[in-house]
Amino acid sequence: MLKNNNIMVLMYHGLVSFDKNVPKGEDTREVGAGFYDLNVQDFESHLQWLQDNEYNVIVDAKDAIADRDNVIITFDDGENSNYSLAFPLLKKFNIKAYFFIIPPRVGRPGYMGWDEIRELHAAGMIIGSHGLSHETLTNLLDTQIDEELRSSKKNIEINLGAAVVTAFSVPRGFCNMAIVNKAVEIGYQYIFISERPRFPAGQVFNRVAVKRNWSMDRFVMAMDGKMPFKERIAFNVRDLAKLILRERGYNMLRRIVIKIFD
Ligand SMILES: [Zn+2]
């Protein structure tokens, strides 16, 4: 149901341990970002489960052939916990993941610096772009969308010293075909979204947002492409709201939906 290309793609954001290592300040984080801050022990349990169940964690989307045992792991926003908490566990399990970076936030409190990002890259992690402003792309002018896609890619590649940025994660999940086409024109090969797939398979990957309050059973259910009935209602409401409302109205509704269903 939630899969595109028959590949399960998991979307993580920040991890937390007891020291609450998350960015401070409401200005830079999305509405409800805290719902995605997973406890580091839960993340370790997920990796352990993937290993125990012999999942093949894809290190390059080009290898993402339709196989139910394939999975891609992604992290959005470039928070510091990606380096301090997720990276050691990924190394422990010898698993590679995608990290989607917002260049203007690099080095700011709570976010990774270029040294950390370069270390991830050197360890075989895949570094992608998550735009410049984290604004909803569908609200921007064509020239701004071009800038978000082009400059972020260039900036990351300059800082990595290698032309390796071929994946883009669409901020806040609002996307359309014009954005996909523009991204491909600029040189991206893979676009990761976080909504129901309405795009041709091949280059656009839908993702399942892993939530903080998930039990292990809920994670296993997601890996099966399933969702509890109550969540499915909330998902459909959210999906419809994204179609109808602009960002401001959507975020207002999201607060209400989170209250009701979470
Ligand atoms: Zn984001």
Boltz pocket constraint, residues with backbone or C-beta under 6 A from the ligand:
constraints:
  - pocket:
      binder: B
      contacts: [[A, 76], [A, 77], [A, 130], [A, 134], [A, 170], [A, 171], [A, 172]]
      max_distance: 6.0
